[in-house]
Amino acid sequence: MKLSYTKTAFSLKFESPVRWSTIPTFFIRSILGVYLKKICCIQRQSVCDNCILVQSCAYSVLFESPLPQDNSILQGRNRAYHPFILTHGSVSDNGLGYDFILTLIGKGIEYFPFVIYALQQAGKEGVFASKVHFEVSQVLDEINQNSLLGKALRRPVVQQFDLSSQENPVVNSVIVLFRTPARIKYMGKYTTMFDSYSFFGTLYRRTVSLSLLYENQENGINDHAIHKFHIPGDICITDRKLLWKDFKRYSHRQQTEMELGGVIGSLLLQGTVGRQEQKLLEGGRLFHIGKNTVFGLGEMSYQILN
């Protein structure tokens, strides 16, 4: 099972300092949605479902990601995982600068120029109630650190993640660090008390679903692979230092303030952590874990101890 992706590092420069009250990726996600719809929507409909361009429009694919109700990948859902991820970077120059990373996945990669243009237009028009202007000062390919901005926009290097490759030796201890809130369900609820099966199952479902949704599979993976998952029975979470963290965001669609929360901190996995589990951990590092990754949530890293 393979998954193609690109990673690009963005730098924004604001004309006046910004004081962030929440994770700045919430803001990036919001303006991307607004301006992609402005520049891409030709029918000016409030919803995309009935548009003939629903499967090819940059806004629809990246932000609506529609699925037929009878799909066999995410059964019962009419919206797919979105084919992009935002990763929080850093605020600099006393609020004048902000850096973040954009990951585009599979089919989403072709819409990279639209993302650049949408951010540039937002910067020209100004954002927030005070209409603060900004510029996209730099866009770097994370692989080779080459600048992608210029008279002609350059494309980032496409990388491949292969869940079935590499014979990693079995290890017995891994520390997992959640850098931004991770929304992981256990017994139907988001909680800090999920078990190792729920943790790896969340990674597996996300990675396999993204591949089935956005790649042309030719390696025998079928739609039901997502429902066939197991891990060695001795893998346990033996130590957890997790806190629940909520962040607020305003939903223009629902016209209300909402909270998006999840776990931050670390946990220790011990047991027979084999090739599959290590590849899933790497998938989590690349593509985040859990829900709402387009807001910057679910960023994780890991360290093998032995």
C-alpha positions in Angstrom: 0.0 0.0 0.0 1.5 3.3 -1.2 0.7 6.9 -0.6 2.3 9.8 -2.5 2.7 13.1 -0.7 4.5 16.5 -0.8 5.7 18.6 2.1 6.3 22.3 1.7 7.3 24.9 4.3 5.5 28.3 4.1 6.6 31.6 5.6 4.1 34.4 6.0 5.0 38.0 6.8 2.3 40.3 8.3 2.3 44.1 8.0 1.6 44.4 11.7 2.0 42.0 14.6 -0.6 39.3 15.1 -1.5 38.1 18.6 -2.7 34.5 18.2 -5.3 33.3 20.7 -5.3 29.8 19.3 -3.2 27.5 17.1 -2.5 29.6 13.9 -3.2 26.7 11.7 -6.9 27.2 12.6 -6.6 30.5 10.8 -4.7 29.1 7.8 -7.3 26.4 7.3 -10.1 29.0 7.5 -8.6 31.5 4.9 -7.6 28.7 2.6 -11.2 27.5 2.5 -12.7 30.9 2.0 -10.3 31.9 -0.8 -10.2 28.6 -2.6 -14.0 28.8 -2.9 -13.8 32.4 -4.1 -11.3 31.6 -6.8 -12.6 28.2 -7.8 -16.4 28.1 -7.5 -17.9 28.9 -10.9 -21.6 28.1 -10.0 -21.6 30.1 -6.7 -23.6 27.5 -4.9 -23.8 27.3 -1.1 -23.1 23.5 -1.2 -21.0 21.5 -3.6 -22.9 18.2 -3.7 -25.0 19.1 -6.8 -22.2 20.7 -8.8 -20.9 18.9 -11.9 -17.3 19.9 -10.9 -17.5 18.3 -7.4 -14.8 15.7 -8.1 -12.4 18.1 -9.9 -12.7 21.6 -8.2 -9.8 22.4 -5.9 -12.1 23.7 -3.1 -14.4 20.7 -3.3 -11.6 18.1 -3.4 -9.6 19.7 -0.6 -12.3 21.0 1.7 -15.5 19.1 1.0 -14.0 15.7 -0.1 -17.4 14.2 -1.0 -18.1 10.5 -0.9 -21.1 8.5 -2.2 -23.2 7.4 0.8 -22.9 3.8 -0.2 -19.0 3.8 -0.3 -17.2 0.8 1.2 -14.1 2.7 2.4 -15.7 4.9 5.1 -19.1 3.2 5.5 -22.0 5.5 6.4 -20.0 8.7 5.8 -20.5 11.1 2.9 -17.2 13.0 3.5 -13.7 11.6 3.2 -10.5 12.4 5.1 -9.2 15.6 3.4 -6.1 15.2 1.2 -4.1 17.8 3.0 -2.6 18.5 6.4 -1.4 21.6 8.2 1.4 21.4 10.7 2.1 24.3 13.1 5.6 25.8 12.8 6.5 28.9 14.7 5.6 32.5 15.3 8.5 34.9 14.8 9.4 38.6 14.9 7.0 39.4 17.7 4.0 38.2 15.7 5.1 39.6 12.3 6.0 36.2 11.0 4.4 32.8 10.9 5.8 29.5 9.5 3.8 26.3 8.9 4.1 23.1 6.8 1.5 22.0 4.2 1.3 18.3 3.3 -0.7 17.4 0.2 -1.7 13.8 -0.4 -2.3 11.8 -3.6 -4.8 13.6 -5.8 -4.5 16.7 -3.6 -1.0 17.3 -4.9 -2.2 18.6 -8.2 -3.9 21.6 -6.5 -0.7 23.0 -5.0 -0.8 26.1 -7.3 -4.4 26.9 -6.1 -3.2 26.8 -2.5 -0.4 29.3 -3.2 -2.8 31.6 -5.1 -5.5 31.5 -2.5 -3.0 32.5 0.3 -1.6 35.3 -1.9 -5.1 36.7 -2.6 -6.0 36.5 1.1 -2.8 38.5 1.9 -3.6 41.1 -0.6 -7.1 41.7 0.6 -6.2 41.5 4.3 -7.5 39.2 7.1 -9.2 39.5 10.5 -11.6 42.4 11.3 -8.7 44.9 11.0 -7.8 43.7 7.5 -4.1 43.0 8.2 -2.2 42.3 5.0 0.5 39.7 4.6 2.7 38.2 2.0 3.7 34.7 1.3 7.4 35.4 1.6 8.8 32.0 1.1 7.7 28.5 0.1 10.4 25.8 0.4 10.4 22.1 -0.6 11.1 20.2 2.6 13.1 17.6 0.7 15.8 19.8 -0.8 15.0 23.2 0.7 14.6 24.6 -2.8 12.4 27.7 -3.2 9.3 27.1 -5.1 8.3 30.7 -5.7 9.5 32.6 -8.8 8.3 33.8 -12.1 7.1 30.3 -12.7 5.8 28.3 -9.8 7.9 25.2 -9.2 6.3 21.9 -8.1 7.5 20.2 -4.9 9.1 16.8 -5.0 6.6 14.0 -4.7 7.5 11.4 -2.1 6.2 7.9 -1.5 5.1 6.2 1.8 4.8 2.5 1.5 3.2 0.7 4.4 4.3 -2.7 3.1 8.0 -1.9 2.6 11.1 -2.2 4.9 11.8 -5.1 7.2 12.4 -3.3 10.5 13.7 -5.4 13.4 11.3 -5.9 16.3 11.7 -3.4 19.1 10.2 -3.5 22.6 9.8 0.1 23.7 8.7 3.3 21.9 7.9 6.7 23.2 5.1 8.6 21.3 4.8 12.4 21.7 1.6 14.3 20.8 2.6 17.8 19.9 -0.8 19.2 19.1 -4.1 17.7 20.4 -4.8 14.3 19.1 -8.4 13.2 18.8 -8.5 9.4 19.4 -11.6 7.5 20.1 -12.0 4.7 22.6 -15.4 3.0 23.3 -17.0 5.6 21.1 -15.6 8.7 22.9 -12.6 10.9 22.6 -10.5 10.3 25.7 -7.0 10.3 27.2 -7.6 6.6 28.2 -7.4 4.9 24.8 -5.6 1.6 24.6 -2.8 0.4 22.3 -5.3 -1.3 19.9 -7.3 2.0 19.5 -4.1 3.9 19.0 -2.7 1.7 16.2 -6.1 1.1 14.8 -6.6 4.9 14.4 -3.3 5.1 12.6 -4.1 2.1 10.4 -7.6 3.3 9.3 -6.4 6.7 8.5 -3.4 5.6 6.4 -5.2 2.9 4.5 -8.2 5.1 3.9 -6.1 7.9 2.5 -4.4 5.4 0.1 -7.7 3.9 -1.0 -9.3 7.3 -1.5 -6.5 9.2 -3.2 -4.2 6.7 -4.9 -4.7 4.3 -7.8 -4.1 1.0 -6.1 -2.6 -1.8 -8.2 -1.2 -3.9 -5.4 -4.1 -6.0 -4.3 -5.4 -3.7 -1.6 -9.2 -3.8 -1.6 -11.9 -1.7 0.0 -12.3 -4.1 2.9 -8.6 -4.0 3.9 -9.5 -1.1 6.3 -11.6 -3.5 8.4 -8.8 -6.1 8.8 -6.4 -5.0 11.4 -4.7 -6.6 14.4 -1.6 -6.0 16.5 0.5 -8.3 18.7 -1.5 -8.9 21.8 1.4 -8.0 24.1 1.7 -4.4 23.0 0.5 -2.2 25.9 0.6 1.4 27.0 2.7 1.1 30.2 3.0 4.8 31.0 1.0 7.8 29.9 1.6 11.4 30.6 -1.4 12.8 28.7 -3.5 15.9 29.2 -6.7 17.0 27.5 -6.3 20.3 25.7 -9.1 22.4 24.2 -8.7 25.1 21.6 -11.5 27.4 20.5 -12.4 28.2 16.9 -15.2 30.2 15.3 -17.2 28.2 12.7 -18.6 30.6 10.0 -20.7 27.7 8.6 -22.4 27.1 12.0 -22.1 30.7 13.1 -20.9 29.7 16.6 -17.7 29.2 18.6 -16.6 25.6 18.9 -14.0 23.8 20.9 -11.6 21.3 19.3 -9.7 19.3 21.9 -7.5 16.3 22.1 -4.6 14.8 24.1 -1.1 16.3 24.3 1.9 14.7 26.0 3.5 11.4 25.8 3.0 7.7 26.2 5.2 4.6 26.4 4.5 1.6 24.3 6.0 -1.8 25.2 5.7 -5.2 23.7 6.4 -6.7 20.3 6.5 -3.6 18.1 7.2 -5.1 14.7 7.5 -3.8 11.1 3.8 -3.0 10.7 3.5 -1.1 13.9 6.7 0.9 13.2 5.4 1.8 9.7 2.2 3.0 11.2 4.1 5.2 13.6 6.0 6.6 10.7 2.6 7.2 8.9 1.4 9.1 12.0 4.5 11.2 12.0 4.0 12.1 8.3 0.2 12.4 8.2 -0.8 13.1 11.8 -3.3 11.0 13.8 -7.0 11.2 14.5 -9.5 13.8 13.4 -9.2 17.4 12.3 -5.7 17.2 11.0 -6.5 20.0 8.5 -6.6 22.3 11.6 -3.1 21.2 12.6 -4.3 18.7 15.2 -2.8 15.2 15.7 0.8 16.1 15.1 2.9 13.3 16.6 6.5 12.0 16.7 8.1 8.9 18.2 11.4 7.6 19.5 12.4 3.9 19.5 14.2 3.1 22.8 15.3 -0.4 22.0 
